Amino acid sequence: MKAKASIFAALGLVALGKPAQASEAWPDTFRGRLEAWALMETLNATLLASNSATKTLESWCGTHHMATDAVLHARLRRDVQKPITAEQRKRLNIGANEPVVYRRVDLVCGDHVLSQADNWYVPSRLQPAMEKALETSDIPFGRAIMPLHPRRQTIGVDLLWRPLPDGWEVNPPADHSSASLAIPPVLFEHHAIVFAADGQPVSEVEEHYTSAVLDFRHSE
C-alpha cells in the first residue's frame, strides 16, 4: 500500500477530483462494494470499446448528473514534462528527430476531475487548426482530432482497486454500514495508441481514471 501511495504521489494523483465526497457517498457494505465494482467495470469496458474517451466520460458525467453542463474540458498542466522514449517513438513509427509534443491534462466535467492523461502527439500528422487548438485552448485531444476519424488501440490496462477481496462470492466481507468505503485516488489506468483513419499513429496516451468517476449520490 505504501508503494502504491508513493506512485500516486509521483504522478500527482493524490488530490484529484473530490475523493472525500465520493468515499462518503459509498457505505462500506457488501452491496456498496459490489455496486462500486460493477460501475468501475462498466466504465472500464465502455472505454475499451470506444474510440473516444472524451465522449465516454461526457456520457458518464451526464448520465450520473455530475454537472449541469456535461461537457469535458482539458485543464492543462504545464508544470509537468515527460520526454518521449525511444520505445514510444517506435510505437508511433517516427524517427529520432521527429518533433513530438507532450501534453498533460486533467479531464474535468463540472468540478470533477474524472481522469488525468499524459499525451505524446506528433504535430506533423495533425491539421494546423488542430495544433493551434491543442496549444491554446482547453479542448480535449479526442475532440480536437475528430476530423481525423481516430481509433484507439489499447496496449495496456491496469486495474488498481478491487472493492471486493478474493473469494468474496463464497465468503462475503462484513458490512460496516456506519463507515464510508475507502476509495483510492486512482481506480484504473489505460495505455493506448491513437491512429488516424489512414492508419498513421498520431499519439500515445496514458490515462489515469480517478475516484471522481464514482462521485455521485448513492443510497441503499
ChimeraX attribute file (.defattr): number of C-alpha atoms within 10 A of each C-alpha:
attribute: neighborCount
match mode: 1-to-1
recipient: residues
	/A:1	6
	/A:2	7
	/A:3	8
	/A:4	11
	/A:5	14
	/A:6	12
	/A:7	13
	/A:8	16
	/A:9	12
	/A:10	10
	/A:11	12
	/A:12	12
	/A:13	19
	/A:14	17
	/A:15	13
	/A:16	19
	/A:17	25
	/A:18	19
	/A:19	24
	/A:20	16
	/A:21	16
	/A:22	22
	/A:23	21
	/A:24	18
	/A:25	18
	/A:26	26
	/A:27	21
	/A:28	21
	/A:29	20
	/A:30	18
	/A:31	15
	/A:32	22
	/A:33	22
	/A:34	15
	/A:35	15
	/A:36	20
	/A:37	17
	/A:38	13
	/A:39	14
	/A:40	22
	/A:41	14
	/A:42	12
	/A:43	17
	/A:44	18
	/A:45	11
	/A:46	16
	/A:47	18
	/A:48	18
	/A:49	14
	/A:50	13
	/A:51	18
	/A:52	20
	/A:53	20
	/A:54	22
	/A:55	16
	/A:56	18
	/A:57	24
	/A:58	21
	/A:59	15
	/A:60	19
	/A:61	26
	/A:62	16
	/A:63	11
	/A:64	14
	/A:65	14
	/A:66	21
	/A:67	17
	/A:68	10
	/A:69	12
	/A:70	19
	/A:71	16
	/A:72	26
	/A:73	21
	/A:74	22
	/A:75	17
	/A:76	21
	/A:77	14
	/A:78	10
	/A:79	6
	/A:80	13
	/A:81	12
	/A:82	12
	/A:83	9
	/A:84	15
	/A:85	9
	/A:86	12
	/A:87	9
	/A:88	14
	/A:89	19
	/A:90	11
	/A:91	12
	/A:92	20
	/A:93	13
	/A:94	16
	/A:95	10
	/A:96	11
	/A:97	7
	/A:98	11
	/A:99	11
	/A:100	19
	/A:101	17
	/A:102	18
	/A:103	20
	/A:104	22
	/A:105	23
	/A:106	24
	/A:107	27
	/A:108	23
	/A:109	26
	/A:110	17
	/A:111	11
	/A:112	23
	/A:113	26
	/A:114	27
	/A:115	28
	/A:116	26
	/A:117	23
	/A:118	20
	/A:119	23
	/A:120	23
	/A:121	24
	/A:122	20
	/A:123	18
	/A:124	12
	/A:125	15
	/A:126	17
	/A:127	13
	/A:128	10
	/A:129	11
	/A:130	19
	/A:131	19
	/A:132	13
	/A:133	15
	/A:134	20
	/A:135	13
	/A:136	9
	/A:137	13
	/A:138	17
	/A:139	21
	/A:140	22
	/A:141	24
	/A:142	18
	/A:143	17
	/A:144	19
	/A:145	20
	/A:146	13
	/A:147	13
	/A:148	17
	/A:149	13
	/A:150	20
	/A:151	19
	/A:152	21
	/A:153	15
	/A:154	17
	/A:155	12
	/A:156	11
	/A:157	15
	/A:158	11
	/A:159	14
	/A:160	15
	/A:161	14
	/A:162	15
	/A:163	21
	/A:164	16
	/A:165	11
	/A:166	10
	/A:167	9
	/A:168	12
	/A:169	9
	/A:170	7
	/A:171	9
	/A:172	14
	/A:173	16
	/A:174	9
	/A:175	14
	/A:176	12
	/A:177	14
	/A:178	9
	/A:179	13
	/A:180	18
	/A:181	20
	/A:182	16
	/A:183	22
	/A:184	17
	/A:185	24
	/A:186	24
	/A:187	23
	/A:188	20
	/A:189	19
	/A:190	19
	/A:191	18
	/A:192	19
	/A:193	22
	/A:194	23
	/A:195	20
	/A:196	19
	/A:197	12
	/A:198	9
	/A:199	10
	/A:200	13
	/A:201	22
	/A:202	23
	/A:203	25
	/A:204	25
	/A:205	22
	/A:206	20
	/A:207	21
	/A:208	24
	/A:209	27
	/A:210	27
	/A:211	26
	/A:212	27
	/A:213	26
	/A:214	26
	/A:215	24
	/A:216	18
	/A:217	13
	/A:218	14
	/A:219	8
	/A:220	8
